[in-house]
Amino acid sequence: MRVQISGTRDGVAWPAPGEVVDLSDAEAAKLCGNGSASPVAEKEKVDKAVASDDDVEKRGPGRPRKS
């Protein structure tokens, strides 16, 4: 979004300028056409790795890490 739009869309407040919102192609074209939004490339899905206690290497104090 390039500007703040007041009110809600489908019961959710519009995102602040700089944030991203998923819209239909027609609605996105309308907002981009009037300068309220800019198109963004489709985001790649990014998986976040989260280590569990079982995945964490356990070393005693002072033991150097193996290269």
LINRANOR-V332685 format. One record per backbone hydrogen bond with DSSP energy under -0.5 kcal/mol. NH is the residue of the N-H (numbers start at 1). CO is the residue of the C=O. If there is no record, write none. Layout:
# LINRANOR-V332685
NH	CO
NH	CO
This chain:
# LINRANOR-V332685
2	36
3	36
9	12
12	9
14	7
18	1
19	16
23	21
28	24
29	25
30	26
31	27
32	28
33	29
34	30
35	32
36	31
37	31
47	45
49	47
55	52
56	52
59	57
63	60
64	62
